[in-house]
Amino acid sequence: MGFKPFPPHGGSGPRIREIPLRMVLPNLVTVLAICAGLSGIRLAFEARFETAVAMVLFAAFLDGIDGRLARMMKATSKFGAQMDSLADIVNFGVAPALVLYAFMLDRAGSPGWIAALLFAIACGLRLARFNVLDEDLERPAWQSEYFVGVPAPAGAVLVMLPIYLAFIGAYEPSRMAAFVASGFTILAAFLLVSRIPVYSGKKLRVARDRVMPLILVVALFLLLLFSYPWQTLSAGVLAYLLFLPLSARAYLRRTQIEEAKAADAPVADDKPGETPEI
């Protein structure tokens, strides 16, 4: 007995719809970010460290704008969201950890490799928690102004501080320095998965009379970044570390204010002039 003939391929299946170019462009940026991050890893193992770090930072930049580009072009999709999450793990977790390992952590032996693995794992956990909190509709609106733990892009820039300092000649890479860098990498991993509230600045509003000075400050920072990249990055990371306790303090104050407002607010079910039953 012979088999029944198969229907021709595509004969009865759904027709493939044409996809606008604006829907594809954010995904292309995401793919380009992955290519930049993986290229940074290759350059690091070829001992071309300055270019490797630049590629990782470029990957982090692209990975940070693809979502905003999709929202601006009204091209968001579930596929793009999943693609972006996978790219985040590569560009913010794996690439910085391996570049740092190739530059210095390998001199520490197994502890250096363990530190690199912990950072990559912590980045994955951080991104998973972010996706879960982003879907939490019961979370108070004001808490959305804060990240829970250091965000993954900032962690990627932060963990490479030992490389920046070595580039400007702050110290000479050695086995002892590798152990210190391993400890710093573990600290960066802890900051990623911690519960430290970090102000995001997403809803920050700038007064009209301060727009021009702000533009001037941003322009100055970019000029310093292009002229003195490693010094500027080092100073920026140190300033960010000092900013973390200030952010946690501001969150604590805001929590106290919101709890006081909730305690003073009248109960909605109570009628005027009546005392609620206890």
SEFIRO-378808 format. One record per atom (N, C-alpha, C): x, y, z; residue in three letters. Coordinates in nm, 2 decimals. Example, Ala and Ser with C-alpha at 12.3 -4.5 7.8 and 13.67 -1.06 7.14 Angstrom:
REM SEFIRO-378808
1.32,-0.57,0.78,ALA
1.23,-0.45,0.78,ALA
1.32,-0.33,0.78,ALA
1.28,-0.22,0.71,SER
1.37,-0.11,0.71,SER
1.29,0.00,0.79,SER
//
This chain:
REM SEFIRO-378808
0.09,-0.12,0.00,MET
0.00,0.00,0.00,MET
0.09,0.12,0.00,MET
0.07,0.21,-0.09,GLY
0.15,0.33,-0.10,GLY
0.10,0.44,-0.01,GLY
0.19,0.54,0.02,PHE
0.15,0.65,0.10,PHE
0.07,0.75,0.02,PHE
-0.01,0.82,0.09,LYS
-0.09,0.93,0.03,LYS
0.00,1.04,-0.01,LYS
-0.02,1.10,-0.12,PRO
0.07,1.21,-0.17,PRO
0.06,1.33,-0.07,PRO
0.17,1.39,-0.05,PHE
0.18,1.51,0.03,PHE
0.12,1.63,-0.05,PHE
0.06,1.73,0.01,PRO
0.01,1.85,-0.06,PRO
0.14,1.93,-0.10,PRO
0.13,2.00,-0.21,PRO
0.25,2.08,-0.25,PRO
0.28,2.18,-0.14,PRO
0.41,2.21,-0.13,HIS
0.46,2.30,-0.02,HIS
0.41,2.44,-0.04,HIS
0.34,2.49,0.06,GLY
0.28,2.63,0.05,GLY
0.15,2.64,-0.02,GLY
0.10,2.52,-0.07,GLY
-0.02,2.53,-0.14,GLY
-0.14,2.56,-0.06,GLY
-0.15,2.51,0.06,SER
-0.27,2.53,0.15,SER
-0.23,2.61,0.27,SER
-0.11,2.65,0.29,GLY
-0.06,2.72,0.41,GLY
-0.10,2.87,0.40,GLY
-0.08,2.94,0.51,PRO
-0.11,3.09,0.51,PRO
-0.01,3.16,0.42,PRO
-0.06,3.26,0.36,ARG
0.02,3.35,0.27,ARG
0.12,3.43,0.36,ARG
0.24,3.45,0.31,ILE
0.33,3.53,0.38,ILE
0.30,3.68,0.35,ILE
0.28,3.75,0.46,ARG
0.24,3.89,0.45,ARG
0.37,3.97,0.42,ARG
0.36,4.08,0.35,GLU
0.47,4.17,0.33,GLU
0.49,4.25,0.46,GLU
0.61,4.26,0.51,ILE
0.65,4.33,0.63,ILE
0.71,4.47,0.60,ILE
0.66,4.57,0.65,PRO
0.72,4.71,0.63,PRO
0.86,4.71,0.67,PRO
0.94,4.79,0.60,LEU
1.08,4.81,0.64,LEU
1.10,4.86,0.78,LEU
1.01,4.95,0.82,ARG
1.02,5.00,0.96,ARG
1.01,4.90,1.07,ARG
0.95,4.78,1.04,MET
0.94,4.68,1.13,MET
1.07,4.60,1.14,MET
1.14,4.60,1.03,VAL
1.27,4.52,1.02,VAL
1.39,4.60,1.08,VAL
1.39,4.73,1.06,LEU
1.50,4.81,1.10,LEU
1.55,4.79,1.24,LEU
1.46,4.80,1.34,PRO
1.51,4.78,1.48,PRO
1.57,4.64,1.50,PRO
1.52,4.54,1.44,ASN
1.58,4.40,1.45,ASN
1.72,4.40,1.38,ASN
1.74,4.48,1.28,LEU
1.87,4.48,1.21,LEU
1.97,4.55,1.31,LEU
1.92,4.65,1.38,VAL
2.01,4.72,1.48,VAL
2.05,4.62,1.59,VAL
1.95,4.54,1.63,THR
1.98,4.44,1.73,THR
2.09,4.34,1.69,THR
2.07,4.29,1.56,VAL
2.17,4.19,1.50,VAL
2.30,4.26,1.49,VAL
2.31,4.38,1.45,LEU
2.43,4.45,1.44,LEU
2.50,4.47,1.58,LEU
2.42,4.49,1.68,ALA
2.48,4.49,1.82,ALA
2.54,4.36,1.86,ALA
2.47,4.25,1.83,ILE
2.52,4.12,1.86,ILE
2.66,4.10,1.78,ILE
2.66,4.13,1.66,CYS
2.79,4.12,1.58,CYS
2.90,4.20,1.64,CYS
2.87,4.32,1.69,ALA
2.97,4.41,1.75,ALA
3.02,4.34,1.88,ALA
2.93,4.29,1.96,GLY
2.97,4.23,2.09,GLY
3.06,4.11,2.07,GLY
3.02,4.02,1.97,LEU
3.09,3.90,1.95,LEU
3.23,3.94,1.88,LEU
3.23,4.04,1.80,SER
3.36,4.09,1.74,SER
3.45,4.14,1.85,SER
3.39,4.20,1.95,GLY
3.48,4.25,2.06,GLY
3.54,4.13,2.13,GLY
3.47,4.02,2.15,ILE
3.53,3.90,2.21,ILE
3.65,3.85,2.13,ILE
3.63,3.84,2.00,ARG
3.74,3.80,1.91,ARG
3.86,3.89,1.91,ARG
3.84,4.02,1.91,LEU
3.95,4.11,1.91,LEU
4.02,4.10,2.05,LEU
3.95,4.07,2.16,ALA
4.02,4.06,2.29,ALA
4.11,3.94,2.29,ALA
4.07,3.83,2.23,PHE
4.15,3.71,2.23,PHE
4.26,3.72,2.13,PHE
4.26,3.83,2.04,GLU
4.37,3.86,1.95,GLU
4.46,3.97,2.01,GLU
4.43,4.00,2.14,ALA
4.51,4.10,2.21,ALA
4.50,4.24,2.15,ALA
4.39,4.27,2.09,ARG
4.36,4.41,2.04,ARG
4.26,4.47,2.13,ARG
4.30,4.50,2.25,PHE
4.21,4.53,2.36,PHE
4.14,4.66,2.35,PHE
4.21,4.76,2.30,GLU
4.14,4.89,2.29,GLU
4.02,4.89,2.19,GLU
4.05,4.82,2.08,THR
3.94,4.81,1.98,THR
3.83,4.72,2.03,THR
3.87,4.61,2.11,ALA
3.77,4.52,2.17,ALA
3.68,4.59,2.26,ALA
3.74,4.67,2.35,VAL
3.65,4.75,2.45,VAL
3.56,4.84,2.37,VAL
3.61,4.91,2.27,ALA
3.53,5.00,2.19,ALA
3.42,4.93,2.12,ALA
3.44,4.81,2.08,MET
3.33,4.73,2.01,MET
3.23,4.69,2.11,MET
3.27,4.65,2.23,VAL
3.17,4.62,2.34,VAL
3.09,4.74,2.37,VAL
3.15,4.85,2.39,LEU
3.08,4.97,2.42,LEU
2.98,5.01,2.31,LEU
3.03,4.99,2.19,PHE
2.94,5.02,2.07,PHE
2.82,4.93,2.07,PHE
2.85,4.80,2.10,ALA
2.74,4.70,2.11,ALA
2.64,4.74,2.22,ALA
2.69,4.79,2.33,ALA
2.60,4.83,2.44,ALA
2.51,4.95,2.40,ALA
2.58,5.04,2.32,PHE
2.50,5.16,2.27,PHE
2.39,5.12,2.18,PHE
2.42,5.03,2.08,LEU
2.32,4.99,1.98,LEU
2.21,4.91,2.05,LEU
2.25,4.83,2.15,ASP
2.15,4.75,2.22,ASP
2.06,4.84,2.31,ASP
2.11,4.95,2.34,GLY
2.03,5.05,2.42,GLY
1.93,5.13,2.34,GLY
1.96,5.15,2.21,ILE
1.87,5.23,2.13,ILE
1.77,5.15,2.05,ILE
1.79,5.02,2.03,ASP
1.70,4.95,1.94,ASP
1.56,4.95,1.99,ASP
1.54,4.94,2.12,GLY
1.40,4.94,2.17,GLY
1.34,5.08,2.16,GLY
1.42,5.18,2.19,ARG
1.37,5.32,2.17,ARG
1.34,5.35,2.02,ARG
1.42,5.29,1.93,LEU
1.40,5.31,1.79,LEU
1.27,5.24,1.75,LEU
1.24,5.12,1.80,ALA
1.12,5.05,1.77,ALA
1.00,5.12,1.82,ALA
1.00,5.18,1.94,ARG
0.89,5.25,1.99,ARG
0.87,5.38,1.91,ARG
0.98,5.45,1.87,MET
0.97,5.57,1.80,MET
0.91,5.55,1.66,MET
0.94,5.44,1.60,MET
0.89,5.41,1.46,MET
0.76,5.32,1.47,MET
0.71,5.30,1.59,LYS
0.59,5.22,1.61,LYS
0.61,5.08,1.54,LYS
0.72,5.02,1.57,ALA
0.76,4.89,1.51,ALA
0.78,4.79,1.62,ALA
0.72,4.80,1.74,THR
0.74,4.70,1.84,THR
0.67,4.57,1.81,THR
0.73,4.46,1.85,SER
0.67,4.33,1.82,SER
0.72,4.23,1.93,SER
0.65,4.12,1.95,LYS
0.70,4.02,2.04,LYS
0.83,3.96,2.00,LYS
0.84,3.94,1.87,PHE
0.97,3.89,1.81,PHE
1.09,3.98,1.85,PHE
1.07,4.11,1.83,GLY
1.17,4.20,1.85,GLY
1.21,4.21,2.00,GLY
1.11,4.19,2.09,ALA
1.13,4.19,2.23,ALA
1.22,4.07,2.27,ALA
1.18,3.96,2.22,GLN
1.26,3.84,2.25,GLN
1.40,3.85,2.19,GLN
1.41,3.90,2.07,MET
1.55,3.92,2.01,MET
1.63,4.01,2.10,MET
1.57,4.12,2.14,ASP
1.64,4.22,2.22,ASP
1.69,4.16,2.36,ASP
1.61,4.07,2.42,SER
1.65,4.01,2.54,SER
1.77,3.92,2.52,SER
1.77,3.84,2.41,LEU
1.88,3.75,2.39,LEU
2.01,3.83,2.36,LEU
1.99,3.95,2.29,ALA
2.11,4.03,2.26,ALA
2.16,4.09,2.38,ALA
2.08,4.13,2.48,ASP
2.12,4.19,2.60,ASP
2.22,4.10,2.68,ASP
2.18,3.97,2.68,ILE
2.27,3.88,2.76,ILE
2.41,3.87,2.69,ILE
2.41,3.87,2.56,VAL
2.54,3.86,2.49,VAL
2.62,3.99,2.51,VAL
2.56,4.11,2.49,ASN
2.63,4.23,2.49,ASN
2.66,4.29,2.62,ASN
2.57,4.27,2.72,PHE
2.59,4.32,2.85,PHE
2.65,4.22,2.95,PHE
2.64,4.10,2.92,GLY
2.69,4.00,3.02,GLY
2.81,3.92,2.96,GLY
2.80,3.85,2.85,VAL
2.90,3.76,2.80,VAL
3.02,3.84,2.75,VAL
2.99,3.94,2.66,ALA
3.10,4.01,2.60,ALA
3.19,4.09,2.70,ALA
3.14,4.17,2.79,PRO
3.23,4.23,2.88,PRO
3.31,4.14,2.97,PRO
3.24,4.03,3.01,ALA
3.31,3.93,3.10,ALA
3.43,3.87,3.03,ALA
3.41,3.83,2.90,LEU
3.51,3.76,2.83,LEU
3.62,3.85,2.79,LEU
3.59,3.98,2.76,VAL
3.69,4.07,2.72,VAL
3.78,4.10,2.85,VAL
3.72,4.12,2.96,LEU
3.79,4.14,3.09,LEU
3.87,4.02,3.12,LEU
3.82,3.90,3.10,TYR
3.89,3.78,3.13,TYR
4.02,3.77,3.04,TYR
4.00,3.80,2.91,ALA
4.12,3.79,2.82,ALA
4.22,3.89,2.85,ALA
4.18,4.01,2.90,PHE
4.27,4.12,2.93,PHE
4.35,4.09,3.06,PHE
4.28,4.04,3.17,MET
4.34,4.03,3.30,MET
4.30,3.91,3.38,MET
4.18,3.88,3.38,LEU
4.13,3.78,3.48,LEU
4.19,3.64,3.46,LEU
4.24,3.61,3.34,ASP
4.30,3.48,3.32,ASP
4.43,3.47,3.40,ASP
4.49,3.58,3.44,ARG
4.61,3.57,3.52,ARG
4.58,3.52,3.66,ARG
4.46,3.53,3.70,ALA
4.42,3.48,3.84,ALA
4.38,3.34,3.83,ALA
4.38,3.27,3.72,GLY
4.35,3.13,3.71,GLY
4.20,3.11,3.73,GLY
4.16,3.00,3.80,SER
4.02,2.96,3.82,SER
3.94,3.07,3.89,SER
3.99,3.15,3.99,PRO
3.91,3.25,4.05,PRO
3.87,3.36,3.94,PRO
3.96,3.39,3.85,GLY
3.92,3.49,3.75,GLY
3.81,3.44,3.66,GLY
3.82,3.31,3.62,TRP
3.72,3.25,3.53,TRP
3.58,3.24,3.61,TRP
3.59,3.21,3.74,ILE
3.47,3.20,3.82,ILE
3.40,3.34,3.83,ILE
3.48,3.45,3.84,ALA
3.43,3.58,3.85,ALA
3.36,3.62,3.72,ALA
3.43,3.59,3.60,ALA
3.37,3.62,3.47,ALA
3.23,3.54,3.46,ALA
3.23,3.42,3.50,LEU
3.10,3.34,3.49,LEU
2.99,3.40,3.57,LEU
3.03,3.44,3.70,LEU
2.93,3.49,3.79,LEU
2.87,3.62,3.73,LEU
2.96,3.70,3.67,PHE
2.90,3.83,3.61,PHE
2.81,3.80,3.50,PHE
2.84,3.71,3.41,ALA
2.75,3.67,3.30,ALA
2.62,3.62,3.35,ALA
2.63,3.53,3.45,ILE
2.50,3.47,3.51,ILE
2.42,3.58,3.57,ILE
2.49,3.67,3.65,ALA
2.42,3.78,3.72,ALA
2.35,3.87,3.62,ALA
2.41,3.89,3.50,CYS
2.34,3.97,3.40,CYS
2.22,3.90,3.35,CYS
2.22,3.77,3.33,GLY
2.11,3.70,3.28,GLY
1.99,3.71,3.38,GLY
2.03,3.69,3.51,LEU
1.93,3.70,3.62,LEU
1.87,3.84,3.63,LEU
1.95,3.94,3.61,ARG
1.91,4.08,3.62,ARG
1.81,4.11,3.51,ARG
1.84,4.06,3.39,LEU
1.75,4.09,3.27,LEU
1.62,4.01,3.29,LEU
1.62,3.89,3.34,ALA
1.50,3.81,3.37,ALA
1.41,3.89,3.47,ALA
1.47,3.94,3.58,ARG
1.40,4.01,3.68,ARG
1.34,4.14,3.62,ARG
1.41,4.21,3.53,PHE
1.36,4.33,3.47,PHE
1.23,4.30,3.39,PHE
1.24,4.19,3.31,ASN
1.12,4.15,3.23,ASN
1.00,4.12,3.31,ASN
1.02,4.05,3.43,VAL
0.91,4.02,3.52,VAL
0.85,4.14,3.58,VAL
0.94,4.23,3.63,LEU
0.89,4.36,3.69,LEU
0.82,4.45,3.59,LEU
0.86,4.44,3.47,ASP
0.80,4.52,3.36,ASP
0.66,4.48,3.34,ASP
0.63,4.36,3.37,GLU
0.49,4.31,3.35,GLU
0.41,4.32,3.47,GLU
0.46,4.36,3.58,ASP
0.39,4.38,3.71,ASP
0.30,4.50,3.71,ASP
0.17,4.48,3.69,LEU
0.08,4.60,3.68,LEU
0.04,4.65,3.82,LEU
0.07,4.57,3.93,GLU
0.03,4.61,4.06,GLU
0.14,4.69,4.13,GLU
0.25,4.71,4.06,ARG
0.35,4.79,4.12,ARG
0.32,4.94,4.12,ARG
0.34,5.01,4.23,PRO
0.31,5.16,4.23,PRO
0.38,5.23,4.12,PRO
0.31,5.33,4.06,ALA
0.36,5.40,3.95,ALA
0.49,5.47,3.98,ALA
0.51,5.52,4.10,TRP
0.63,5.60,4.13,TRP
0.75,5.51,4.13,TRP
0.73,5.38,4.16,GLN
0.85,5.29,4.17,GLN
0.90,5.26,4.03,GLN
0.83,5.28,3.93,SER
0.88,5.26,3.79,SER
0.99,5.36,3.76,SER
1.01,5.46,3.84,GLU
1.12,5.56,3.82,GLU
1.25,5.51,3.87,GLU
1.25,5.39,3.93,TYR
1.37,5.33,3.98,TYR
1.39,5.19,3.93,TYR
1.52,5.16,3.90,PHE
1.55,5.02,3.87,PHE
1.58,4.94,4.00,PHE
1.55,4.81,3.99,VAL
1.58,4.73,4.11,VAL
1.72,4.67,4.08,VAL
1.82,4.72,4.14,GLY
1.96,4.68,4.11,GLY
2.02,4.76,3.99,GLY
2.15,4.75,3.98,VAL
2.21,4.82,3.87,VAL
2.17,4.77,3.73,VAL
2.12,4.85,3.64,PRO
2.08,4.80,3.51,PRO
2.19,4.74,3.43,PRO
2.16,4.64,3.35,ALA
2.26,4.57,3.27,ALA
2.35,4.65,3.19,ALA
2.30,4.75,3.11,PRO
2.40,4.84,3.04,PRO
2.50,4.91,3.13,PRO
2.45,4.96,3.24,ALA
2.55,5.03,3.33,ALA
2.64,4.93,3.39,ALA
2.60,4.80,3.42,GLY
2.69,4.70,3.47,GLY
2.80,4.66,3.37,GLY
2.76,4.66,3.24,ALA
2.86,4.63,3.14,ALA
2.97,4.73,3.13,ALA
2.93,4.86,3.14,VAL
3.03,4.97,3.14,VAL
3.11,4.97,3.27,VAL
3.04,4.94,3.38,LEU
3.11,4.94,3.51,LEU
3.21,4.84,3.53,LEU
3.18,4.71,3.48,VAL
3.27,4.60,3.51,VAL
3.41,4.61,3.44,VAL
3.41,4.69,3.33,MET
3.54,4.71,3.26,MET
3.63,4.82,3.32,MET
3.59,4.87,3.43,LEU
3.68,4.97,3.50,LEU
3.82,4.93,3.51,LEU
3.86,4.81,3.55,PRO
4.00,4.77,3.55,PRO
4.07,4.79,3.42,PRO
4.00,4.77,3.31,ILE
4.06,4.79,3.18,ILE
4.09,4.94,3.15,ILE
3.99,5.02,3.18,TYR
4.01,5.17,3.16,TYR
4.13,5.22,3.24,TYR
4.14,5.18,3.37,LEU
4.25,5.23,3.45,LEU
4.38,5.18,3.40,LEU
4.38,5.06,3.35,ALA
4.51,5.01,3.29,ALA
4.55,5.08,3.17,ALA
4.45,5.12,3.09,PHE
4.48,5.20,2.96,PHE
4.54,5.33,2.99,PHE
4.50,5.40,3.10,ILE
4.56,5.53,3.14,ILE
4.68,5.52,3.22,ILE
4.73,5.39,3.25,GLY
4.85,5.37,3.32,GLY
4.84,5.39,3.47,GLY
4.72,5.37,3.53,ALA
4.70,5.38,3.67,ALA
4.76,5.27,3.75,ALA
4.79,5.16,3.68,TYR
4.85,5.04,3.75,TYR
4.91,4.95,3.64,TYR
4.99,4.86,3.68,GLU
5.05,4.77,3.58,GLU
4.98,4.63,3.60,GLU
4.93,4.58,3.50,PRO
4.86,4.45,3.51,PRO
4.95,4.34,3.56,PRO
4.91,4.27,3.66,SER
4.99,4.16,3.73,SER
4.89,4.06,3.79,SER
4.95,3.96,3.85,ARG
4.87,3.85,3.90,ARG
4.79,3.91,4.02,ARG
4.85,3.99,4.10,MET
4.78,4.05,4.22,MET
4.67,4.14,4.17,MET
4.70,4.22,4.07,ALA
4.59,4.31,4.01,ALA
4.48,4.22,3.95,ALA
4.51,4.10,3.90,ALA
4.40,4.02,3.85,ALA
4.31,3.97,3.96,ALA
4.37,3.94,4.08,PHE
4.28,3.90,4.19,PHE
4.19,4.01,4.23,PHE
4.25,4.13,4.24,VAL
4.17,4.25,4.28,VAL
4.06,4.27,4.17,VAL
4.09,4.26,4.04,ALA
3.99,4.28,3.94,ALA
3.88,4.17,3.95,ALA
3.92,4.05,3.99,SER
3.82,3.94,4.01,SER
3.72,3.98,4.12,SER
3.78,4.03,4.23,GLY
3.69,4.08,4.33,GLY
3.60,4.19,4.29,GLY
3.65,4.28,4.21,PHE
3.56,4.39,4.16,PHE
3.46,4.34,4.07,PHE
3.49,4.23,3.99,THR
3.39,4.17,3.89,THR
3.28,4.11,3.97,THR
3.31,4.04,4.08,ILE
3.21,3.98,4.17,ILE
3.12,4.09,4.23,ILE
3.19,4.20,4.27,LEU
3.11,4.31,4.33,LEU
3.01,4.36,4.22,LEU
3.06,4.38,4.10,ALA
2.97,4.42,3.99,ALA
2.85,4.33,3.97,ALA
2.88,4.20,3.98,ALA
2.77,4.10,3.96,ALA
2.67,4.11,4.08,ALA
2.72,4.13,4.20,PHE
2.63,4.15,4.31,PHE
2.54,4.28,4.29,PHE
2.60,4.38,4.24,LEU
2.52,4.51,4.22,LEU
2.41,4.48,4.11,LEU
2.43,4.39,4.02,LEU
2.33,4.36,3.92,LEU
2.21,4.29,3.98,LEU
2.24,4.20,4.07,VAL
2.13,4.12,4.12,VAL
2.08,4.17,4.26,VAL
2.14,4.28,4.31,SER
2.10,4.33,4.44,SER
1.96,4.40,4.43,SER
1.91,4.44,4.54,ARG
1.78,4.51,4.55,ARG
1.80,4.66,4.56,ARG
1.92,4.71,4.53,ILE
1.95,4.85,4.55,ILE
1.86,4.93,4.45,ILE
1.78,5.03,4.49,PRO
1.70,5.11,4.40,PRO
1.79,5.21,4.33,PRO
1.79,5.21,4.20,VAL
1.87,5.30,4.12,VAL
1.78,5.39,4.03,VAL
1.79,5.52,4.05,TYR
1.71,5.61,3.98,TYR
1.73,5.60,3.83,TYR
1.63,5.59,3.75,SER
1.64,5.56,3.61,SER
1.64,5.69,3.53,SER
1.57,5.79,3.58,GLY
1.57,5.92,3.50,GLY
1.48,5.92,3.38,GLY
1.39,5.81,3.37,LYS
1.31,5.80,3.25,LYS
1.20,5.92,3.25,LYS
1.15,5.95,3.37,LYS
1.05,6.06,3.38,LYS
1.10,6.19,3.43,LYS
1.23,6.21,3.41,LEU
1.30,6.33,3.45,LEU
1.25,6.45,3.36,LEU
1.21,6.56,3.41,ARG
1.17,6.67,3.34,ARG
1.27,6.79,3.36,ARG
1.31,6.86,3.26,VAL
1.41,6.96,3.27,VAL
1.34,7.10,3.24,VAL
1.36,7.19,3.33,ALA
1.30,7.32,3.32,ALA
1.35,7.39,3.19,ALA
1.26,7.47,3.13,ARG
1.29,7.53,3.01,ARG
1.42,7.62,3.01,ARG
1.44,7.69,3.12,ASP
1.56,7.77,3.13,ASP
1.69,7.69,3.15,ASP
1.68,7.56,3.17,ARG
1.80,7.48,3.20,ARG
1.83,7.39,3.08,ARG
1.75,7.40,2.97,VAL
1.77,7.31,2.86,VAL
1.91,7.34,2.79,VAL
1.94,7.47,2.77,MET
2.06,7.51,2.70,MET
2.19,7.47,2.78,MET
2.19,7.50,2.92,PRO
2.30,7.45,2.99,PRO
2.32,7.30,2.99,PRO
2.21,7.23,2.99,LEU
2.21,7.08,2.98,LEU
2.27,7.03,2.85,LEU
2.23,7.09,2.74,ILE
2.29,7.06,2.61,ILE
2.44,7.08,2.61,ILE
2.48,7.19,2.67,LEU
2.62,7.23,2.68,LEU
2.70,7.12,2.76,LEU
2.64,7.08,2.87,VAL
2.71,6.98,2.95,VAL
2.72,6.85,2.88,VAL
2.61,6.81,2.81,VAL
2.62,6.68,2.73,VAL
2.72,6.69,2.62,VAL
2.73,6.81,2.55,ALA
2.83,6.82,2.45,ALA
2.97,6.82,2.50,ALA
2.99,6.88,2.62,LEU
3.12,6.87,2.69,LEU
3.16,6.73,2.72,LEU
3.06,6.65,2.77,PHE
3.09,6.51,2.81,PHE
3.13,6.43,2.68,PHE
3.06,6.45,2.57,LEU
3.09,6.38,2.45,LEU
3.22,6.42,2.39,LEU
3.26,6.55,2.40,LEU
3.39,6.59,2.36,LEU
3.50,6.53,2.44,LEU
3.48,6.52,2.57,LEU
3.58,6.46,2.66,LEU
3.59,6.31,2.63,LEU
3.47,6.25,2.60,LEU
3.47,6.10,2.58,LEU
3.55,6.07,2.45,LEU
3.53,6.15,2.35,PHE
3.61,6.13,2.22,PHE
3.75,6.16,2.23,PHE
3.78,6.27,2.31,SER
3.92,6.31,2.33,SER
4.00,6.23,2.43,SER
3.94,6.20,2.54,TYR
4.00,6.13,2.65,TYR
3.91,6.01,2.69,TYR
3.89,5.91,2.61,PRO
3.79,5.81,2.63,PRO
3.81,5.74,2.76,PRO
3.93,5.69,2.79,TRP
3.95,5.60,2.91,TRP
3.95,5.68,3.04,TRP
4.00,5.80,3.03,GLN
3.99,5.89,3.15,GLN
3.84,5.92,3.18,GLN
3.77,5.96,3.08,THR
3.63,6.00,3.10,THR
3.55,5.88,3.15,THR
3.57,5.76,3.09,LEU
3.50,5.64,3.13,LEU
3.53,5.61,3.28,LEU
3.66,5.62,3.31,SER
3.70,5.59,3.45,SER
3.63,5.68,3.55,SER
3.63,5.81,3.52,ALA
3.57,5.91,3.60,ALA
3.41,5.89,3.61,ALA
3.36,5.85,3.49,GLY
3.21,5.83,3.49,GLY
3.17,5.71,3.57,GLY
3.25,5.60,3.57,VAL
3.22,5.48,3.65,VAL
3.23,5.52,3.80,VAL
3.34,5.59,3.84,LEU
3.35,5.62,3.98,LEU
3.24,5.71,4.03,LEU
3.20,5.81,3.94,ALA
3.09,5.89,3.98,ALA
2.96,5.81,3.99,ALA
2.94,5.71,3.91,TYR
2.82,5.63,3.91,TYR
2.82,5.55,4.04,TYR
2.93,5.50,4.08,LEU
2.94,5.42,4.21,LEU
2.90,5.51,4.33,LEU
2.94,5.64,4.32,LEU
2.91,5.73,4.43,LEU
2.76,5.77,4.42,LEU
2.70,5.76,4.31,PHE
2.56,5.80,4.29,PHE
2.47,5.69,4.35,PHE
2.51,5.57,4.36,LEU
2.42,5.46,4.40,LEU
2.37,5.48,4.54,LEU
2.46,5.51,4.64,PRO
2.40,5.53,4.78,PRO
2.31,5.65,4.78,PRO
2.33,5.75,4.70,LEU
2.24,5.87,4.70,LEU
2.11,5.83,4.64,LEU
2.11,5.75,4.54,SER
1.98,5.70,4.48,SER
1.90,5.62,4.58,SER
1.97,5.53,4.66,ALA
1.90,5.45,4.76,ALA
1.84,5.54,4.87,ALA
1.91,5.64,4.90,ARG
1.86,5.73,5.00,ARG
1.74,5.81,4.95,ARG
1.74,5.85,4.83,ALA
1.62,5.92,4.77,ALA
1.50,5.83,4.77,ALA
1.53,5.70,4.73,TYR
1.42,5.60,4.73,TYR
1.36,5.58,4.87,TYR
1.44,5.58,4.97,LEU
1.39,5.56,5.10,LEU
1.31,5.68,5.15,LEU
1.35,5.80,5.11,ARG
1.27,5.92,5.14,ARG
1.14,5.91,5.07,ARG
1.14,5.88,4.94,ARG
1.01,5.87,4.87,ARG
0.92,5.77,4.92,ARG
0.97,5.65,4.97,THR
0.89,5.55,5.03,THR
0.82,5.60,5.16,THR
0.90,5.68,5.24,GLN
0.84,5.73,5.36,GLN
0.73,5.83,5.33,GLN
0.75,5.91,5.22,ILE
0.65,6.01,5.18,ILE
0.52,5.94,5.14,ILE
0.54,5.84,5.05,GLU
0.42,5.77,5.00,GLU
0.35,5.69,5.11,GLU
0.42,5.64,5.20,GLU
0.35,5.57,5.31,GLU
0.28,5.67,5.40,GLU
0.33,5.79,5.42,ALA
0.26,5.89,5.50,ALA
0.14,5.93,5.43,ALA
0.14,5.95,5.30,LYS
0.02,5.99,5.22,LYS
-0.08,5.88,5.23,LYS
-0.04,5.75,5.22,ALA
-0.14,5.64,5.23,ALA
-0.20,5.64,5.37,ALA
-0.13,5.67,5.47,ALA
-0.18,5.66,5.61,ALA
-0.28,5.78,5.63,ALA
-0.26,5.89,5.57,ASP
-0.34,6.01,5.59,ASP
-0.47,6.01,5.49,ASP
-0.46,5.92,5.39,ALA
-0.57,5.92,5.30,ALA
-0.70,5.86,5.36,ALA
-0.82,5.92,5.33,PRO
-0.94,5.86,5.39,PRO
-0.97,5.72,5.32,PRO
-1.04,5.64,5.40,VAL
-1.08,5.51,5.34,VAL
-1.20,5.53,5.25,VAL
-1.19,5.47,5.13,ALA
-1.29,5.50,5.03,ALA
-1.43,5.45,5.06,ALA
-1.44,5.33,5.14,ASP
-1.57,5.27,5.17,ASP
-1.64,5.34,5.28,ASP
-1.57,5.42,5.36,ASP
-1.64,5.49,5.48,ASP
-1.73,5.60,5.43,ASP
-1.84,5.61,5.50,LYS
-1.93,5.72,5.47,LYS
-1.90,5.84,5.56,LYS
-1.92,5.96,5.52,PRO
-1.89,6.08,5.60,PRO
-1.96,6.07,5.73,PRO
-1.90,6.10,5.84,GLY
-1.96,6.11,5.97,GLY
-1.97,5.98,6.04,GLY
-1.93,5.86,5.98,GLU
-1.93,5.73,6.04,GLU
-1.80,5.69,6.08,GLU
-1.79,5.61,6.18,THR
-1.66,5.56,6.23,THR
-1.65,5.42,6.18,THR
-1.54,5.38,6.11,PRO
-1.53,5.25,6.06,PRO
-1.52,5.14,6.17,PRO
-1.59,5.03,6.14,GLU
-1.58,4.92,6.24,GLU
-1.45,4.86,6.25,GLU
-1.41,4.82,6.37,ILE
-1.28,4.76,6.40,ILE
-1.30,4.61,6.42,ILE
//
